[in-house]
């Protein structure tokens, strides 16, 4: 399950161990040398972020602590005042960590005490490494809490992963360091980019420790890079509006007419050549007045809610297009729920389900597994929780696990939205967005994302790449809109306007 080249690999704990073992065993790079490079890179990041003041380095007993000891040695050799605080006794250190304890110049390490952190300009967290999972026990838990208590007064730099964060998943089961920055070695880890771990990591700096490309590990998680845009088909001189991709957007209900409009308009801005909106007949005039470039089709409804009897015409319309977006503004009327389920089951074109198109399938994810066409789901945590029959908080706590579970059960590409938007395939491969577009935290931007991915699906892109490209473009457009008018004032239509530049 090799990742595509536009994903930057994020090895989990087991995969990174395999890479380290390969470098030491097959390539003959001494483990002590890898640790030295890691600790030196950590020291350089600390120096950059805290060029003056005392430094407290808190070390656990494993290799993470060994990296911290190297950083302490390098910093002392460069003239910095460094206190080394260890958890446990010096006799408990083994292997490379023990060797670096013995190489430490100056004052010997002291047993950890919270008072040793007071007044430090920087604190280095080298307690628990990327192999950690679960809830920290004492004395690590107490040390983590003490570091967090000093966070407002000291720069906190984590070694490889903030202690308490599961580096493979981003799960935080107990106390976890809230770092301002993390120096991670060879490659970033999934837990640094997936919430809640992402919220503890601060700036992520990758330190090259000399492990070459290749090796036995094949990571299944990667960061989406701008190379994903290379797979978007572009219009040529011979293109027609139909060759550019045609999209059917189906949704709308009283009070929710804006959602299908934004999905339709964003599909156009993302390059679809022809967009049709199937909407409730009693609300048809609203859509006719707003959607100048989009064809509208009135469907049978009851007081503005789409009726189950409208499925047949919607299926006929869907057969004429390249992709279908179902759900924006759909509403939760019982008849509309039956409409959504019937349409999703019958449509054979690539289908994106969003909003109430997802809610219509609450607890019935497996019903989507039998679809003939590709399926893309774009839930937020609450919607994914309803699909899986669990609370949204449970989704937020284990985002990677829940996205993978949903993708497997539905045999669909699942786009779990957030600053760390996760795109999961049924085979377990996952793409993660770098995020960093707080302007997208406003009503309607989810409809924009649906339209963009719908447009890319209509261009016959691979569903996984279409979803990843849509996520990447969506974030880029959010950033561009924020740069133009400020993040607090951005609305969904601003993001739509920025889509062509983001794609370019």
C-alpha positions in Angstrom: 0.0 0.0 0.0 2.5 2.6 -1.1 1.5 6.2 -0.7 1.3 8.4 -3.8 4.2 10.8 -4.3 2.1 13.9 -3.3 1.8 12.6 0.2 4.7 13.2 2.6 5.1 10.0 4.6 4.3 10.1 8.4 5.7 6.9 9.9 4.0 5.6 13.0 5.9 4.2 15.9 6.3 0.7 14.5 7.3 2.0 11.0 9.9 4.4 12.5 11.4 1.6 14.6 11.7 -0.5 11.4 13.5 2.5 9.7 15.8 3.0 12.7 16.6 -0.8 12.8 17.3 -0.8 9.0 19.6 2.2 9.3 21.5 0.6 12.2 21.5 -3.0 11.0 21.6 -2.8 7.2 23.3 0.5 6.6 25.6 0.3 9.6 24.9 3.7 11.0 25.6 3.5 14.8 22.6 4.1 17.0 24.7 6.5 19.0 25.4 8.6 15.9 21.6 8.8 15.1 21.0 9.9 18.7 23.7 12.5 18.4 22.3 14.0 15.2 18.8 14.0 16.8 19.9 15.8 20.0 22.0 18.3 18.1 19.1 19.2 15.9 16.9 19.6 19.0 19.6 21.8 20.6 19.6 24.0 17.5 15.8 24.5 17.6 16.0 25.4 21.3 18.7 27.9 20.6 16.6 29.5 17.8 13.5 29.8 20.0 15.3 30.7 23.2 18.6 32.5 22.4 19.1 33.5 26.0 18.3 32.3 29.5 18.6 29.2 31.5 17.4 25.9 29.9 15.9 23.0 31.8 16.0 19.6 30.1 13.7 17.0 31.5 14.8 13.5 30.5 13.0 10.1 30.7 14.9 6.8 30.9 14.6 5.7 27.3 16.0 6.9 24.0 13.9 10.1 24.1 15.8 11.0 27.3 19.0 10.1 25.5 18.2 12.6 22.8 17.6 15.2 25.5 20.9 14.4 27.1 22.7 15.0 23.8 20.9 18.4 23.5 22.0 19.3 27.0 25.6 18.4 26.2 25.6 20.4 23.0 24.0 23.4 24.6 26.5 23.4 27.5 29.3 23.1 25.0 28.0 26.2 23.4 28.0 28.1 26.6 24.4 27.9 27.7 23.3 27.4 31.3 21.6 24.0 31.3 20.0 22.1 34.2 19.3 18.4 33.5 16.5 16.9 35.4 16.0 13.1 35.2 13.1 10.9 36.1 14.4 8.0 38.1 18.0 7.3 39.0 21.1 7.4 36.8 21.5 3.7 37.3 18.3 3.0 35.4 19.7 4.5 32.1 20.8 1.8 29.6 22.4 1.6 26.1 22.8 4.8 24.1 21.0 6.9 26.7 23.5 5.7 29.3 26.4 6.5 27.1 25.2 10.0 26.6 24.5 10.4 30.3 28.2 9.6 30.9 29.3 12.1 28.2 27.4 15.0 29.8 29.9 17.7 30.8 29.4 19.9 33.8 27.0 19.4 36.7 25.5 15.9 37.0 21.8 15.5 36.4 19.5 16.1 39.4 16.3 14.2 40.2 13.3 15.9 38.7 11.5 18.5 40.9 9.0 21.1 39.6 11.0 23.8 41.3 13.8 23.1 38.9 11.7 24.5 36.0 11.0 27.9 37.6 12.6 30.8 35.9 13.9 28.7 32.9 13.8 30.5 29.6 13.2 27.2 27.8 12.1 23.7 28.9 13.0 20.7 26.8 10.5 17.8 27.1 12.4 14.6 26.6 10.3 12.3 28.8 8.3 10.0 26.6 9.0 9.1 22.9 7.0 8.1 19.9 6.6 4.5 21.1 4.4 5.7 24.0 0.7 4.9 24.0 -1.9 5.2 26.8 -2.0 7.3 29.9 1.3 8.5 31.5 2.1 7.2 34.9 4.1 8.8 37.7 6.6 10.2 37.8 6.1 11.2 34.1 2.5 12.4 34.6 3.6 14.8 37.4 6.5 16.1 35.3 4.2 16.7 32.4 1.8 18.7 34.5 4.7 20.7 36.0 6.0 21.6 32.5 2.5 22.7 31.4 2.3 24.9 34.5 5.4 26.9 33.3 4.2 27.1 29.7 3.2 30.8 29.9 6.6 31.7 31.3 9.0 29.4 29.3 9.4 28.2 25.7 8.5 24.5 25.7 10.2 22.4 23.1 9.3 18.7 22.7 11.7 16.0 21.7 10.3 14.0 18.8 6.7 14.0 20.2 5.1 15.9 23.2 5.1 13.5 26.1 1.7 12.0 26.6 0.7 12.2 22.9 0.4 8.9 21.0 2.7 9.5 18.1 1.0 7.0 15.9 -2.6 8.3 16.3 -2.6 11.7 18.0 -4.7 10.3 20.9 -4.2 12.0 24.2 -5.4 9.7 27.0 -4.1 11.6 30.0 -1.6 14.4 30.8 0.3 15.6 27.8 2.8 18.4 27.3 1.6 21.4 25.4 4.7 22.4 23.4 5.4 25.6 21.6 7.5 23.6 19.1 8.5 20.0 18.4 11.7 18.8 17.0 10.9 15.5 15.3 13.5 13.2 13.8 13.7 11.8 10.2 10.0 12.5 9.5 7.0 13.9 11.3 4.7 11.4 13.0 0.9 11.1 12.5 0.3 12.2 16.1 1.9 15.6 15.4 -0.6 16.5 12.7 -3.8 14.7 13.9 -5.8 16.2 16.7 -5.8 16.2 19.7 -2.1 15.6 19.4 -1.7 18.4 16.9 -3.0 20.8 19.5 0.0 19.9 21.7 2.7 20.0 19.1 3.1 23.7 18.2 5.5 24.3 15.3 6.7 21.0 13.9 10.4 21.0 12.8 11.7 17.9 11.0 15.4 17.1 11.8 17.3 15.1 9.3 19.3 12.5 11.2 20.8 10.8 8.1 18.4 7.9 7.4 18.2 7.8 3.6 15.0 7.3 1.6 13.8 3.8 1.2 13.9 1.1 3.8 11.5 -1.5 4.9 8.7 0.7 6.2 5.8 1.7 4.0 3.9 4.4 6.0 0.1 4.4 5.5 -0.4 8.0 6.6 0.9 11.1 4.8 0.6 14.9 4.7 -1.1 16.3 1.6 1.4 18.3 -0.5 0.8 20.7 -3.4 1.8 17.9 -5.9 -1.8 16.7 -5.5 -2.9 19.5 -7.8 -0.9 18.0 -10.7 -3.6 15.3 -11.0 -6.4 17.8 -11.7 -7.4 17.7 -15.4 -7.2 21.1 -17.0 -9.3 22.5 -19.8 -7.7 22.5 -23.2 -8.6 24.0 -26.6 -10.6 21.0 -27.5 -12.6 21.0 -24.2 -16.4 21.4 -24.0 -18.6 22.2 -21.0 -19.4 18.5 -20.8 -15.8 17.3 -21.2 -14.8 19.6 -18.3 -17.1 17.6 -16.0 -20.8 17.8 -15.1 -22.1 17.8 -11.5 -25.5 17.3 -10.1 -26.1 19.0 -6.7 -29.2 17.8 -4.8 -30.5 19.5 -1.7 -32.3 22.4 -0.2 -35.2 22.9 2.2 -36.9 25.8 3.9 -34.3 28.0 5.6 -31.5 26.1 3.9 -31.5 27.3 0.3 -28.0 28.8 0.6 -26.2 25.4 1.0 -27.0 23.9 -2.4 -26.3 27.3 -4.0 -22.8 27.4 -2.5 -22.1 23.8 -3.4 -23.1 24.5 -7.0 -21.2 27.7 -7.3 -18.0 26.2 -5.8 -18.3 23.3 -8.2 -18.3 25.8 -11.1 -15.4 27.8 -9.6 -13.5 24.5 -9.2 -13.7 23.8 -12.9 -16.8 21.8 -13.5 -18.2 22.7 -17.0 -21.8 22.1 -16.3 -23.7 22.0 -12.9 -27.3 21.2 -12.3 -29.2 21.7 -9.0 -32.1 19.5 -8.2 -34.2 21.4 -5.6 -37.6 21.4 -4.0 -40.3 22.6 -6.5 -41.9 25.0 -4.0 -38.5 26.7 -3.5 -37.5 26.6 -7.2 -38.0 30.4 -7.8 -35.4 31.1 -5.1 -32.8 29.0 -6.9 -33.7 30.4 -10.3 -33.1 33.9 -9.1 -29.8 33.2 -7.5 -28.1 30.6 -9.7 -27.4 32.3 -13.0 -24.8 29.8 -14.3 -26.4 26.7 -12.9 -29.3 24.8 -14.4 -32.1 24.1 -11.8 -34.6 21.3 -11.8 -37.7 21.3 -9.6 -38.4 18.1 -7.8 -41.5 17.0 -6.0 -41.7 18.1 -2.4 -44.0 18.5 0.6 -43.8 22.0 2.1 -40.3 22.4 0.7 -39.0 19.0 1.8 -38.0 16.7 -1.0 -40.4 13.8 -1.4 -39.5 10.1 -1.7 -41.4 10.0 -5.0 -38.8 12.4 -6.4 -36.1 9.7 -6.4 -36.9 8.4 -9.8 -36.5 11.8 -11.6 -33.3 12.5 -9.6 -31.8 9.2 -10.6 -32.6 9.9 -14.3 -30.9 13.3 -14.0 -27.9 11.7 -12.2 -27.5 9.3 -15.1 -26.7 12.3 -17.3 -23.8 13.7 -15.2 -20.4 12.7 -14.1 -20.8 13.1 -10.3 -23.5 13.8 -7.7 -23.4 15.8 -4.5 -26.2 14.9 -2.2 -27.1 16.6 1.1 -26.4 20.4 1.3 -29.4 22.0 2.9 -31.4 18.8 2.5 -33.1 18.9 5.9 -34.2 16.0 8.1 -37.9 15.6 7.3 -38.7 11.8 7.4 -39.8 11.8 3.8 -36.5 13.6 2.8 -34.5 11.0 4.7 -36.2 8.3 2.6 -35.5 10.3 -0.5 -31.8 10.6 0.4 -31.4 6.9 1.2 -33.2 5.9 -2.0 -31.1 8.2 -4.2 -27.8 7.2 -2.7 -28.7 3.5 -3.2 -29.8 3.9 -6.8 -27.2 6.4 -8.2 -24.3 4.6 -10.0 -22.2 7.8 -10.6 -19.5 8.9 -8.1 -21.5 10.2 -5.1 -20.5 12.7 -2.4 -22.6 12.7 0.7 -22.5 15.7 3.0 -24.6 17.3 5.8 -28.1 15.8 5.9 -27.2 13.3 3.1 -24.9 11.9 5.8 -27.5 12.2 8.6 -29.9 10.2 6.6 -27.6 7.3 6.9 -27.0 7.5 10.6 -26.3 4.1 12.0 -26.5 2.6 8.5 -23.0 3.1 7.1 -22.9 -0.5 5.8 -25.8 0.3 3.4 -23.4 2.4 1.4 -20.9 -0.5 0.9 -23.0 -2.0 -1.8 -23.1 1.1 -4.0 -21.8 0.5 -7.6 -20.2 3.9 -7.9 -17.5 5.5 -5.8 -18.6 7.1 -2.6 -17.0 10.1 -0.7 -18.3 11.1 2.7 -17.5 14.5 4.2 -18.6 14.5 7.8 -17.6 16.7 10.7 -17.1 14.9 14.1 -20.8 15.2 15.0 -22.0 13.7 11.7 -19.4 10.9 11.8 -20.5 10.1 15.4 -24.1 9.7 14.2 -22.9 7.5 11.3 -21.0 5.3 13.7 -23.5 5.4 16.6 -21.1 7.1 19.0 -20.7 10.5 20.6 -18.9 13.3 18.8 -16.5 13.5 21.7 -15.4 9.9 21.1 -14.7 10.8 17.5 -12.7 13.8 18.4 -10.6 11.8 20.9 -9.8 9.1 18.3 -10.1 10.8 14.9 -7.8 8.6 12.9 -9.4 5.4 14.2 -12.9 6.6 13.6 -12.2 7.8 10.1 -10.6 4.5 9.2 -13.4 2.6 10.7 -16.0 4.5 8.7 -14.1 4.2 5.5 -13.9 0.4 6.0 -17.5 -0.1 6.9 -18.9 2.1 4.1 -16.2 1.1 1.5 -15.9 4.8 0.9 -13.4 7.6 1.0 -14.1 9.5 4.3 -13.1 13.1 4.7 -13.3 13.9 8.4 -13.3 17.7 8.5 -11.3 19.8 10.9 -8.0 21.8 11.0 -6.4 18.4 10.6 -8.9 17.1 8.0 -8.3 13.4 7.6 -9.0 11.6 4.2 -9.3 7.9 4.8 -9.4 5.1 2.2 -11.0 1.7 2.9 -7.6 0.0 2.6 -6.3 2.0 5.6 -4.3 4.6 3.8 -4.8 8.1 5.1 -4.0 11.6 4.0 -3.9 14.5 6.5 -4.2 18.2 5.8 -1.7 20.7 7.2 -4.7 23.0 8.0 -3.8 26.4 9.2 -6.8 28.2 7.7 -8.9 29.4 10.7 -11.0 31.6 8.4 -12.8 28.4 7.3 -14.5 28.2 10.7 -17.6 29.8 9.4 -21.0 28.6 8.1 -21.1 27.3 4.5 -17.5 26.4 4.0 -18.4 22.7 4.2 -20.8 23.2 1.3 -17.9 24.8 -0.6 -15.7 21.8 0.0 -18.4 19.5 -1.2 -18.7 21.4 -4.4 -15.0 21.4 -5.0 -14.6 17.6 -4.5 -17.7 17.1 -6.6 -16.1 19.0 -9.4 -12.9 16.9 -9.2 -14.9 13.7 -9.1 -16.7 14.9 -12.3 -13.3 15.1 -14.0 -13.0 11.4 -13.4 -10.2 11.8 -10.9 -9.4 8.9 -8.5 -11.8 9.4 -5.6 -9.0 9.5 -3.0 -7.0 12.0 -4.9 -10.1 14.1 -5.8 -10.9 14.3 -2.1 -7.3 15.2 -1.1 -7.1 17.8 -3.9 -10.4 19.3 -2.8 -9.1 19.5 0.8 -5.9 21.1 -0.3 -7.6 23.7 -2.5 -10.2 24.5 0.1 -7.5 25.3 2.7 -5.5 27.4 0.2 -8.6 29.3 -0.8 -9.4 29.9 2.9 -5.9 31.3 3.4 -6.1 33.5 0.4 -9.5 34.9 1.4 -8.1 35.6 4.9 -5.0 37.4 3.5 -7.3 39.6 1.5 -9.9 40.7 4.0 -8.7 39.3 7.4 -9.7 35.9 8.9 -12.5 37.2 11.1 -14.5 38.6 8.2 -14.3 35.7 5.8 -17.6 34.2 4.7 -18.1 31.2 2.4 -18.6 33.2 -0.7 -15.2 34.7 -0.2 -13.7 31.3 -0.2 -15.6 30.4 -3.4 -14.2 33.5 -5.1 -10.7 32.5 -4.1 -11.0 28.9 -5.5 -9.6 29.6 -9.1 -6.4 31.2 -7.6 -6.0 28.4 -5.2 -6.2 25.8 -7.9 -3.8 27.8 -10.1 
